[in-house]
Amino acid sequence: MRLKIEELIKESKYILLDKVNMKDNSTFISKYFRKFTLVTFCVTLLMMVSFYFMLTNIHSVNLSMFKIMKTLIACTFTAIGFIPVKKLIQCSLYRLFGAKDIRFYRHFKRLFFSPVADNFVLCGKEYTIILLAPIFTLFLIALCFSLSFPNHHAYGLLMLLLSVLINKKEMALLNYLWLNKEYSLFIYSDTYKNKSYFYACL
């Protein structure tokens, strides 16, 4: 049975861990994106390995500076083009978990928009799936491209690097969940108050 917000607020076994301002969550994201954990270690290792093999590929196929720049531009546009797909994946998962009121929270100043299930409680496992799904999707696309086109490993490997950058918020939140893994976590967002709430079950 789906937990209700009233239960989180009123029952003593649930404690509020964090309240994040949806309008200005850059401090929260930066803080948990930089904290060293198994999550950030795996991300850093992935980036280093991808960067190494990308440089090796560039050297082995003797890519010119023009081709390198063309690859960089192509990867950047691919990453930007993936953003709506990423949001669609997250919306679909919100729907799958039972959320009915899904809104796109927009922050024009930061050129940022994100789907939010308004006043719908998610458990930690569900929230983890929503965060991981777009990251794995882009990772698989990049990996498949690299394997399908051996002479263009650089493109696929650069996409792996960009996948970390365009999913910085998701990476930070995954790190937050990892740091609080000893708790059963519950999360909900209130778009009227522009707040996201993280509760733990004692």
PERADA-V469491 format. One record per residue. N is the residue number from 0. OMEGA is omega as a letter, one per 30 degrees, with the letter a starting at -180 (NA if undefined). BURIAL is + if it has 24 or more other ideal C-beta (glycine too) atoms within 12 Angstrom, else -. Layout:
n=N omega=OMEGA burial=BURIAL
n=N omega=OMEGA burial=BURIAL
//
This chain:
n=0 omega=a burial=-
n=1 omega=l burial=-
n=2 omega=a burial=+
n=3 omega=a burial=-
n=4 omega=a burial=+
n=5 omega=l burial=-
n=6 omega=l burial=-
n=7 omega=a burial=+
n=8 omega=a burial=-
n=9 omega=a burial=-
n=10 omega=a burial=-
n=11 omega=a burial=-
n=12 omega=l burial=-
n=13 omega=l burial=+
n=14 omega=l burial=-
n=15 omega=l burial=+
n=16 omega=a burial=+
n=17 omega=l burial=+
n=18 omega=a burial=-
n=19 omega=l burial=+
n=20 omega=a burial=-
n=21 omega=l burial=+
n=22 omega=a burial=-
n=23 omega=a burial=-
n=24 omega=a burial=+
n=25 omega=l burial=-
n=26 omega=l burial=-
n=27 omega=a burial=+
n=28 omega=l burial=+
n=29 omega=a burial=-
n=30 omega=a burial=-
n=31 omega=l burial=+
n=32 omega=a burial=+
n=33 omega=a burial=-
n=34 omega=a burial=+
n=35 omega=l burial=-
n=36 omega=l burial=-
n=37 omega=l burial=-
n=38 omega=a burial=+
n=39 omega=l burial=+
n=40 omega=l burial=-
n=41 omega=l burial=-
n=42 omega=l burial=+
n=43 omega=l burial=-
n=44 omega=l burial=-
n=45 omega=a burial=+
n=46 omega=a burial=+
n=47 omega=l burial=-
n=48 omega=l burial=-
n=49 omega=a burial=+
n=50 omega=l burial=-
n=51 omega=a burial=-
n=52 omega=l burial=+
n=53 omega=l burial=+
n=54 omega=l burial=-
n=55 omega=l burial=-
n=56 omega=l burial=+
n=57 omega=a burial=+
n=58 omega=a burial=-
n=59 omega=a burial=-
n=60 omega=l burial=-
n=61 omega=l burial=-
n=62 omega=l burial=+
n=63 omega=l burial=-
n=64 omega=l burial=-
n=65 omega=l burial=-
n=66 omega=l burial=-
n=67 omega=l burial=-
n=68 omega=l burial=-
n=69 omega=l burial=-
n=70 omega=l burial=+
n=71 omega=l burial=+
n=72 omega=l burial=-
n=73 omega=l burial=-
n=74 omega=a burial=+
n=75 omega=l burial=-
n=76 omega=l burial=-
n=77 omega=l burial=+
n=78 omega=l burial=+
n=79 omega=l burial=-
n=80 omega=a burial=-
n=81 omega=a burial=+
n=82 omega=l burial=+
n=83 omega=l burial=-
n=84 omega=l burial=-
n=85 omega=l burial=+
n=86 omega=l burial=+
n=87 omega=l burial=-
n=88 omega=a burial=+
n=89 omega=l burial=+
n=90 omega=a burial=+
n=91 omega=l burial=-
n=92 omega=l burial=+
n=93 omega=l burial=+
n=94 omega=a burial=-
n=95 omega=a burial=-
n=96 omega=l burial=+
n=97 omega=l burial=-
n=98 omega=a burial=+
n=99 omega=a burial=-
n=100 omega=l burial=-
n=101 omega=a burial=+
n=102 omega=l burial=+
n=103 omega=l burial=-
n=104 omega=a burial=+
n=105 omega=l burial=-
n=106 omega=a burial=-
n=107 omega=a burial=-
n=108 omega=a burial=-
n=109 omega=a burial=-
n=110 omega=a burial=-
n=111 omega=l burial=-
n=112 omega=a burial=-
n=113 omega=l burial=+
n=114 omega=a burial=+
n=115 omega=l burial=+
n=116 omega=a burial=+
n=117 omega=l burial=+
n=118 omega=l burial=+
n=119 omega=a burial=+
n=120 omega=l burial=+
n=121 omega=l burial=+
n=122 omega=a burial=+
n=123 omega=a burial=+
n=124 omega=l burial=-
n=125 omega=a burial=+
n=126 omega=l burial=+
n=127 omega=l burial=+
n=128 omega=l burial=+
n=129 omega=l burial=+
n=130 omega=a burial=+
n=131 omega=a burial=+
n=132 omega=l burial=+
n=133 omega=l burial=+
n=134 omega=l burial=+
n=135 omega=l burial=-
n=136 omega=l burial=+
n=137 omega=l burial=+
n=138 omega=a burial=+
n=139 omega=l burial=-
n=140 omega=a burial=+
n=141 omega=a burial=+
n=142 omega=l burial=-
n=143 omega=l burial=-
n=144 omega=a burial=+
n=145 omega=a burial=+
n=146 omega=a burial=-
n=147 omega=a burial=-
n=148 omega=a burial=-
n=149 omega=a burial=-
n=150 omega=a burial=-
n=151 omega=l burial=+
n=152 omega=a burial=+
n=153 omega=l burial=+
n=154 omega=a burial=+
n=155 omega=a burial=+
n=156 omega=l burial=+
n=157 omega=l burial=+
n=158 omega=l burial=+
n=159 omega=l burial=+
n=160 omega=a burial=+
n=161 omega=l burial=+
n=162 omega=l burial=+
n=163 omega=a burial=+
n=164 omega=a burial=+
n=165 omega=l burial=+
n=166 omega=a burial=+
n=167 omega=l burial=+
n=168 omega=l burial=+
n=169 omega=l burial=+
n=170 omega=a burial=+
n=171 omega=l burial=+
n=172 omega=l burial=+
n=173 omega=l burial=+
n=174 omega=l burial=+
n=175 omega=l burial=+
n=176 omega=l burial=+
n=177 omega=a burial=+
n=178 omega=l burial=+
n=179 omega=a burial=+
n=180 omega=l burial=-
n=181 omega=l burial=-
n=182 omega=l burial=+
n=183 omega=a burial=+
n=184 omega=l burial=+
n=185 omega=a burial=+
n=186 omega=l burial=+
n=187 omega=a burial=+
n=188 omega=l burial=+
n=189 omega=a burial=+
n=190 omega=l burial=-
n=191 omega=l burial=-
n=192 omega=a burial=-
n=193 omega=a burial=-
n=194 omega=l burial=+
n=195 omega=a burial=+
n=196 omega=l burial=+
n=197 omega=a burial=+
n=198 omega=l burial=+
n=199 omega=l burial=+
n=200 omega=a burial=-
n=201 omega=NA burial=-
//
